[in-house]
Amino acid sequence: AVIGALTALFAATIALVQTDIKKVLAYSTISQLGYMFLGVGVTSYESGIFHLITHGFFKACLFLAAGAVIHAMHGEQDIRKMGGLLKHIPVTSLGFLLGWIAIAGILPTCGGFFSKDEILWRALATPNPILPMLPLILYSIALFTSFLTAFYMTRLVVMVFFGDYRGDREVYDHLHEPSRVMTWPV
């Protein structure tokens, strides 16, 4: 449980400073794996598996949409060179935004909110006779990490889909929604 909580926190802090769209999602995945191990570590195997399944769905959506963004940007992965893509690639943007609200744990999405909530509850409710403060410490780390997840994913969404475009003008002139082969799976 301790290794899971620390993994979740450490990977979330790395995701905070990444500028590559795929690296943000990759470190986020490592952080979510820490959540899963936290759930298993407090003997809540069902909550760990629940988060594994829900995370698989919304992270697949995010990675598919990120691939479509990279395709639309002609291979550019640096989020500092993006911005305002919502109006140019609306279908991809919608898929990414749905994945974002799920991982951020925003209701009414069942995935992120309920699976993380279950792990948080079980981390706090599982007593430890050797270290009585451990449940509160694990809960606090996991709750803080949950806020970090919402923060770095919101940062990613804002930098990619909102605001003004910050990249090459030539790429901007050729922005387009990817074909249905890419958008339908999203």
C-alpha positions as CSV (number, residue, x, y, z in Angstrom):
1,A,0.0,0.0,0.0
2,V,2.8,2.4,0.9
3,I,4.7,1.6,-2.4
4,G,1.4,2.1,-4.3
5,A,0.7,5.5,-2.7
6,L,4.2,6.7,-3.2
7,T,4.2,5.6,-6.8
8,A,1.0,7.4,-7.4
9,L,2.4,10.6,-5.9
10,F,5.8,10.4,-7.5
11,A,4.5,9.8,-11.0
12,A,1.8,12.5,-10.7
13,T,4.5,15.1,-9.8
14,I,6.5,14.0,-12.9
15,A,3.4,14.4,-15.1
16,L,3.0,17.9,-13.8
17,V,6.0,19.2,-15.7
18,Q,5.9,17.1,-18.9
19,T,5.4,19.0,-22.2
20,D,5.0,16.0,-24.5
21,I,1.3,15.0,-24.8
22,K,2.1,11.3,-24.7
23,K,4.5,11.6,-21.7
24,V,1.8,13.4,-19.6
25,L,-0.5,10.4,-20.3
26,A,2.2,7.8,-19.7
27,Y,3.2,9.2,-16.3
28,S,-0.5,9.5,-15.5
29,T,-0.8,5.8,-16.2
30,I,2.0,5.0,-13.8
31,S,0.3,7.2,-11.2
32,Q,-3.0,5.3,-11.7
33,L,-1.1,2.0,-11.4
34,G,0.0,3.3,-8.0
35,Y,-3.6,3.8,-7.0
36,M,-4.4,0.2,-8.1
37,F,-1.6,-1.1,-5.9
38,L,-2.7,1.0,-3.0
39,G,-6.1,-0.6,-3.3
40,V,-4.6,-4.1,-3.4
41,G,-2.2,-3.2,-0.6
42,V,-5.1,-2.4,1.8
43,T,-6.7,-5.8,0.8
44,S,-9.3,-4.2,-1.3
45,Y,-8.6,-6.3,-4.4
46,E,-12.0,-5.5,-6.0
47,S,-11.3,-1.7,-5.9
48,G,-7.9,-2.2,-7.4
49,I,-9.4,-4.3,-10.2
50,F,-12.3,-1.8,-10.6
51,H,-9.8,1.0,-11.1
52,L,-7.8,-1.1,-13.5
53,I,-10.9,-1.7,-15.7
54,T,-12.2,1.9,-15.6
55,H,-8.8,3.4,-16.1
56,G,-8.2,1.1,-19.1
57,F,-11.3,2.5,-20.8
58,F,-10.7,6.2,-20.2
59,K,-6.9,6.1,-20.7
60,A,-7.5,4.2,-24.0
61,C,-9.8,7.0,-25.1
62,L,-7.2,9.6,-24.1
63,F,-4.3,7.9,-25.9
64,L,-6.4,7.4,-29.1
65,A,-7.4,11.0,-29.0
66,A,-3.8,12.1,-28.3
67,G,-2.8,10.1,-31.4
68,A,-5.4,11.9,-33.4
69,V,-4.1,15.2,-32.1
70,I,-0.6,14.3,-33.1
71,H,-1.8,13.3,-36.5
72,A,-3.7,16.6,-36.9
73,M,-0.6,18.5,-35.8
74,H,1.6,16.7,-38.4
75,G,3.6,14.8,-35.8
76,E,4.0,17.6,-33.2
77,Q,3.7,16.3,-29.6
78,D,4.8,19.4,-27.7
79,I,1.8,20.9,-25.9
80,R,3.5,24.3,-25.8
81,K,3.1,24.4,-29.6
82,M,-0.6,23.7,-29.5
83,G,-3.7,25.6,-28.4
84,G,-7.2,26.3,-29.7
85,L,-7.6,22.9,-31.3
86,L,-11.2,22.5,-30.1
87,K,-12.6,24.4,-33.0
88,H,-10.4,22.6,-35.6
89,I,-10.8,19.0,-34.4
90,P,-14.1,18.9,-32.6
91,V,-14.7,15.1,-32.7
92,T,-11.2,14.4,-31.3
93,S,-11.6,17.2,-28.8
94,L,-14.9,15.7,-27.5
95,G,-13.3,12.3,-27.1
96,F,-10.3,13.8,-25.2
97,L,-12.6,15.9,-23.0
98,L,-14.7,12.9,-22.1
99,G,-11.6,11.0,-21.1
100,W,-10.4,14.0,-19.1
101,I,-13.5,14.3,-17.0
102,A,-13.4,10.6,-16.3
103,I,-9.7,10.6,-15.1
104,A,-10.2,13.8,-13.2
105,G,-13.0,12.2,-11.3
106,I,-15.7,14.7,-12.3
107,L,-19.2,13.4,-11.7
108,P,-21.3,12.0,-13.4
109,T,-18.5,9.9,-14.9
110,C,-18.5,6.5,-13.2
111,G,-14.9,5.6,-14.1
112,G,-12.6,7.9,-12.3
113,F,-14.8,9.2,-9.5
114,F,-16.1,5.9,-8.1
115,S,-13.1,3.7,-8.6
116,K,-10.8,6.3,-6.9
117,D,-13.3,7.0,-4.2
118,E,-13.5,3.3,-3.4
119,I,-9.7,3.1,-3.1
120,L,-9.6,6.3,-0.9
121,W,-12.3,5.0,1.4
122,R,-10.7,1.6,1.8
123,A,-7.3,3.2,2.4
124,L,-8.8,5.2,5.3
125,A,-11.1,2.5,6.6
126,T,-8.5,-0.4,6.8
127,P,-6.9,-0.3,10.3
128,N,-3.3,-1.0,10.8
129,P,-2.5,-2.3,14.4
130,I,1.3,-1.7,14.0
131,L,1.1,1.8,12.6
132,P,-2.2,3.3,13.6
133,M,-1.7,6.6,11.6
134,L,-0.9,4.7,8.4
135,P,-4.5,4.7,7.1
136,L,-4.7,8.5,7.4
137,I,-1.3,9.0,5.8
138,L,-2.2,6.7,2.9
139,Y,-5.5,8.4,2.5
140,S,-3.9,11.9,2.6
141,I,-1.3,11.0,0.0
142,A,-3.9,9.4,-2.3
143,L,-6.3,12.4,-2.0
144,F,-3.6,14.9,-2.7
145,T,-2.5,12.8,-5.7
146,S,-6.1,12.8,-6.9
147,F,-6.0,16.6,-6.9
148,L,-2.7,16.5,-8.8
149,T,-4.2,14.3,-11.4
150,A,-7.1,16.7,-11.9
151,F,-4.6,19.6,-12.1
152,Y,-2.2,18.2,-14.7
153,M,-5.0,16.8,-16.9
154,T,-6.7,20.1,-16.8
155,R,-3.4,21.8,-17.7
156,L,-3.1,19.4,-20.6
157,V,-6.6,20.1,-21.9
158,V,-6.3,23.9,-21.6
159,M,-3.0,24.0,-23.3
160,V,-4.1,21.7,-26.2
161,F,-7.7,22.6,-26.8
162,F,-8.3,26.1,-25.5
163,G,-6.7,29.5,-25.9
164,D,-4.7,30.6,-28.9
165,Y,-2.6,28.5,-31.2
166,R,1.1,28.7,-30.3
167,G,2.7,26.5,-33.0
168,D,3.9,26.9,-36.6
169,R,1.7,28.8,-38.9
170,E,2.1,26.2,-41.7
171,V,0.8,23.4,-39.4
172,Y,-2.1,25.7,-38.3
173,D,-3.1,26.2,-41.9
174,H,-3.4,22.5,-42.5
175,L,-5.1,21.5,-39.2
176,H,-7.9,19.0,-39.9
177,E,-10.0,16.4,-38.2
178,P,-8.4,12.9,-38.8
179,S,-10.3,10.4,-40.9
180,R,-13.1,8.3,-39.5
181,V,-10.6,5.4,-39.1
182,M,-9.0,7.4,-36.3
183,T,-12.1,9.3,-34.9
184,W,-14.5,6.4,-34.7
185,P,-12.5,4.4,-32.1
186,V,-12.1,7.6,-30.0
